[in-house]
């Protein structure tokens, strides 16, 4: 059995993953709205900049943050070399 019982990610990496998920949730919140009560009325608000451009970019930034947090190698210290 291996004696290496350390986690693959550090506390900083886990914090970055949580930040990435929060950024993605913010993007989905930006995408919400634009509904109307009367289904016979067309609402042009669903085609605004916030829902079509800004929200997907925010979600994509969150995904990139999570990927970087997972792939980032922890800093090499004297304790890690043993």
N, C-alpha and C positions, 0 to 999 in steps of 0.2 A: 504494500500500500504506500501511496505517496504521503509524505509528511507535509506537503504544501497545502495548508488549510486556509490560505488567504483568499479573499474574494478577487474576482477578475477585475472588477471596477473599484475605484476608490470612492471616498465620500464626495470628493469634488465631481467625479463622473456621475454619480447618482444625482447630485444636485443639478448638474447640467441636463440630465435626462428629464428631471421633473420640470425644469425651466422650459425645455423644449415642448413637453406636453402642455404646459400652460400657454405657451405661444400658439400652439395648434388650437387649443380650446378658444383662445381669443379670436383666431381666424374664423372658426365656425360661428362664433357669436356675431362677428362682423357680417357674416353671410346671411344671418337670420333676418326675417321681416319681409315686407313687401306684399303681404297678403291683404285681401279685401273681404268685406263681409258679403257683398253681393257677387255671386259667381258670374253674372251677366256683364259686369263692368271689368274692362281690361285695365290693369295697373302697369304703367310704364316704369314704376319705381323699381321693378325687379331687374331692370337693365341699367342700373346706375353704376358708376365707377367703383364704388365700395364693394358691391357684390360680385362684379365680374373681374376686377383686376386686383384690388387691394386685399380682399379676403384670401383668394388663392395664393397670393405671394406671401402673406403672413403664415399660412399653413405650410407652405413650402419651406419657409425659413425655420419653422419649428421642426420639420422633418430633418433638415440639414443639421440643426443643433443636436438632435437626438443621435444622428449617425456619427457626428464628430465625437460626441460624448462616449459612444460605445467603442469607436475605433481608436480613440486617443490612448496611447501607451502611457502608463504612469511614469513619473520621473524616476530615474535610477538613483538610488541613494545607497549608502553603506549598508543599511538594514535590508534592502531588497536584494543585494548581491549574495547574501549568505544562503 
